[in-house]
Structure formats: C-alpha cells, structure tokens
Amino acid sequence: MSDTKSQLLGWIDRDRDEIIGFLRDFVRAASPNPPGDTREATGVITRFLDAQELPWRLVAPQPAMPNVVGTFHAPAAGRHLVLNGHIDVFPVDESEPGTHGPWSGALADGKIWGRGVVDMKAGTAASIFTYRYLHRIRDALAGTLTLTCVSDEETFGPWGSRWLMEHEPEVLGDCLLNGEPSSPYTIRFGEKAPFWLRFTVRTPGAHGAYTHLSESATKIAARLVGELEAVAGAEVAPPDRVGEALREGAAAMDRAMGEGAAAIAQRVTLNIGTIQGGLKVNMVPGLCSFEADFRLPVGASREAVLDRIAAVLRGYPTVSMEELNFTEPAACDPFHEMVGHLRANSRAVGGIDPVPVLSLGGTDARLWRQRGIPAYVYGPFPRGMGQANEAVDVEEYLHVVKVHVLSAFDYLAK
C-alpha cells in the first residue's frame, strides 16, 4: 500500500469518533420523503463542508428539497469521478414499535440506529468523507472530483439526480461511485428496472344478492392478477459479460439480498402493490383498481412485456391500463477498473473480496448507466430498510468509508 493510502487510512482511524458522530447527527435530522422536506438534513452536510472549508453550492429547483453539489479540480488534468448519495429517506409510522426512536441516531450494540441510516445516510456520509479526504491531498491527484447529495430519490421524483443530470453537466463525469446498501460482499454494476402499471376494472355493479346482473370487478381483478403472473417469470438472457458476473456472484447475491435473489436476477417479476375495490360486503363491486410493479432484468424490453400484457388483456374487455412509471434497465462493465479498485481495497482493509452483482431494487446509479457512464454501488448490508429497527453496524460503516476513500484515490491518482 502506498504512503498516501496509508496516510488516508490513518486519518480515518484517527477521526473515527467524528465519522460516527456525523452519521448520528445526519440520522437525527429527519428527512422523510414524502413529504420530502430535507432542509434540516441538508444543513448537517453544508455545515460540515463549511467547517472543512470545502467548495459546495446548493441546487434547489424545489426549495424544500435542496441538492448539495461540490466540485474541486486537482492541479493535473485527468479523469472525472462523481460521488452520489441521497438525503431523503422512507417515511415513518410513528406508532410502529422499535428498539430505538426512528430519528434517535442511537449508538447501541455496536450499531447506529434510525430511519434511513442504511438507506442511505451511511453511504452518503461515505461520499462526503471521501470528498473531504481527497480534497486534502488534491495535489497528489489528477482530474476532478464531484460530490452530489440529492434530496429526491425515494419517490423517483424529478428534483434530485434526474434534475441535476438534465441541468448541471458537471455531475456527469467519467465514472460514478455510490454508497447505496449493497453489502460489503457485493459491488452492484446494474439493476432491474421498475415498470409500474395501474389496471382498472369497471362493471355495472349490483346488489350483492343479484349476482346475475353484473360481473364483480374484484373477481375480474383477481383472475387478471393470476394471468399477469404468467407474464412474470420469463427469463431474459443476460447481455455481454453480465452472465459471467452473475454466475460468479450468485452466492453473494443471496447472502446480501436473501436466499433466492440470484434466481430472479434475470427474470421478470411482479408485485401487486395496491388494490382497492368494493364499497360494502353486500354489493357486487362495479369498480376495482390495482397497481402492478413489474421488474425488468437487464436485457429485457418494455415493448416485449407490453405485448404479453396486451395478449392477456384481450380476454378482459372491462379492463383499462395506465402506465405510471418506467426506467430502462441498465448495466455497465462488471469488470471495470473501478470494480478492481473496490475489490482490492476491500480485501486490504477488511479481508473481504466483494463480487460484482446486479441489484434487484433501484438506485440513482441507473441514471448514469443509461447515459453510458459506468456507475458502481458499494455500501452496507441492506438490513432493515424502511423498518422500525433500521441500523448499520459501525465497523461495516467504517469499512465502506475506507473502501470509498481508497478506491476514489486509486481512480484519480496521478
């Protein structure tokens, strides 16, 4: 390990309490989305950047959801690395019992507790400290480092990374590093794509005793859901070297995302997220609506899935369909230089050799991949996301910080 990298690790070890304290303060600054007001949490970031005399600016197309963007240039020309993380978190059911309060930032049992600490304030903190430490040694670098902390990710909203990519070209870069939950044993190089549809069934409806007068909208919806399951399950051949990476990473995917994750990585899946129908137990429902969350693997075609759905709907003349959301599935090179840096540095500091895998859930990294920019996710285990007892292991968090700092250095080193 070079002297500079040893120095970086020495600083992180020395600043251990500060790095932990920052994340605890970050969690205490509630930033649920919806409603999406992240100003308090953004203030935690900007006060830290000011205290370190680091360059930053706010980009706030929606005033209550400001994004923090900071860039510095090394003396020598070189490549441009972008760091990305989000500030907003899932909302909280305050009545749900938990070991610690959702905004406590408690430090207990070797963990930091609170809503959003895993998804993804620990990863965003890793980006912030990477920006801090590399700015300190910028004379040893070549190129540019940009920090992006965005406030509108949890709802696929338009005011975060999507807005920045359309209006702030400095956030594009040559490569992206993101700290979304992934597990220290995996590096995510691509992800399945959400394709959300709403189906609405309309019939005349009737009195509950007069079932001969009208079909039940809820019964039709139930049959339709069953047939849509046949659309799901279709396996899609992985493109390029994706298949090679998936074979090597199958066990790690199951370890990070639960048994069976690898088996559905290249399959279309379906979840019925919401369903509403009927007014009263003794009425034949005339209206039923449900929302379907299809997940398309890398290499899948939206058009091919729509064709299969259309074939099903030909048997359902009382059903209409509306598209709610879609983003293209995208992957980048699973054996890119940045993957090599992440693996080597994880082995060096933690004895862990993470393997490249696909993500089942979505991250903002997809936006860079869709523009042909390689984008990689390396973060803590996705344990407890959106649950009452969300917590990140302290040593795991510090491991992620170290790997991000060292890998960003390797990418930008002269």
DAHUWO-V257789 format. One record per residue. RES is the residue in one small letter. OMEGA is omega as a letter, one per 30 degrees, with the letter a starting at -180 (none if undefined). Layout:
RES:OMEGA + RES:OMEGA
This chain:
m:a + s:l + d:a + t:l + k:l + s:l + q:l + l:l + l:l + g:l + w:a + i:l + d:l + r:a + d:a + r:a + d:l + e:a + i:l + i:a + g:l + f:a + l:l + r:l + d:a + f:l + v:a + r:l + a:a + a:a + s:a + p:l + n:g + p:g + p:l + g:l + d:a + t:a + r:l + e:a + a:l + t:l + g:l + v:a + i:a + t:l + r:l + f:a + l:l + d:a + a:l + q:a + e:l + l:a + p:l + w:l + r:l + l:l + v:a + a:l + p:l + q:a + p:a + a:a + m:a + p:l + n:l + v:l + v:l + g:a + t:l + f:a + h:l + a:a + p:a + a:l + a:l + g:a + r:a + h:l + l:l + v:l + l:a + n:l + g:l + h:a + i:a + d:a + v:l + f:l + p:a + v:l + d:a + e:a + s:a + e:a + p:l + g:l + t:l + h:l + g:a + p:l + w:a + s:a + g:a + a:l + l:a + a:l + d:l + g:a + k:l + i:a + w:l + g:a + r:l + g:a + v:l + v:a + d:f + m:a + k:l + a:l + g:l + t:l + a:l + a:l + s:a + i:l + f:l + t:l + y:a + r:a + y:a + l:l + h:a + r:a + i:a + r:l + d:l + a:a + l:l + a:l + g:a + t:l + l:l + t:l + l:l + t:l + c:a + v:a + s:a + d:l + e:a + e:a + t:a + f:a + g:a + p:a + w:a + g:a + s:a + r:l + w:a + l:a + m:l + e:a + h:a + e:a + p:l + e:a + v:a + l:l + g:l + d:a + c:a + l:l + l:a + n:a + g:l + e:l + p:a + s:a + s:l + p:a + y:a + t:l + i:a + r:a + f:l + g:a + e:l + k:a + a:l + p:l + f:a + w:a + l:l + r:l + f:a + t:l + v:l + r:l + t:l + p:a + g:a + a:l + h:a + g:l + a:a + y:a + t:l + h:a + l:a + s:l + e:l + s:l + a:a + t:l + k:l + i:l + a:a + a:l + r:a + l:l + v:l + g:l + e:l + l:l + e:l + a:l + v:l + a:l + g:l + a:a + e:a + v:a + a:a + p:a + p:l + d:a + r:a + v:a + g:l + e:l + a:a + l:l + r:a + e:a + g:a + a:a + a:l + a:l + m:l + d:l + r:a + a:a + m:l + g:a + e:l + g:a + a:a + a:a + a:a + i:a + a:a + q:l + r:l + v:l + t:a + l:l + n:l + i:a + g:l + t:l + i:l + q:l + g:l + g:l + l:a + k:a + v:a + n:l + m:l + v:a + p:l + g:a + l:l + c:a + s:l + f:a + e:a + a:l + d:l + f:l + r:a + l:l + p:l + v:a + g:l + a:a + s:l + r:a + e:a + a:l + v:l + l:l + d:a + r:l + i:l + a:l + a:l + v:a + l:l + r:l + g:a + y:a + p:a + t:a + v:l + s:a + m:l + e:l + e:a + l:a + n:l + f:l + t:a + e:l + p:a + a:l + a:l + c:a + d:l + p:a + f:l + h:l + e:a + m:l + v:l + g:l + h:a + l:a + r:a + a:a + n:l + s:l + r:a + a:a + v:a + g:a + g:a + i:l + d:a + p:a + v:l + p:a + v:l + l:l + s:l + l:l + g:a + g:l + t:l + d:l + a:a + r:a + l:l + w:l + r:a + q:l + r:l + g:l + i:l + p:a + a:a + y:a + v:l + y:a + g:a + p:l + f:l + p:a + r:l + g:a + m:l + g:a + q:a + a:a + n:l + e:a + a:l + v:l + d:a + v:a + e:l + e:l + y:a + l:l + h:l + v:l + v:a + k:a + v:l + h:a + v:a + l:a + s:l + a:l + f:a + d:a + y:a + l:a + a:l + k:none
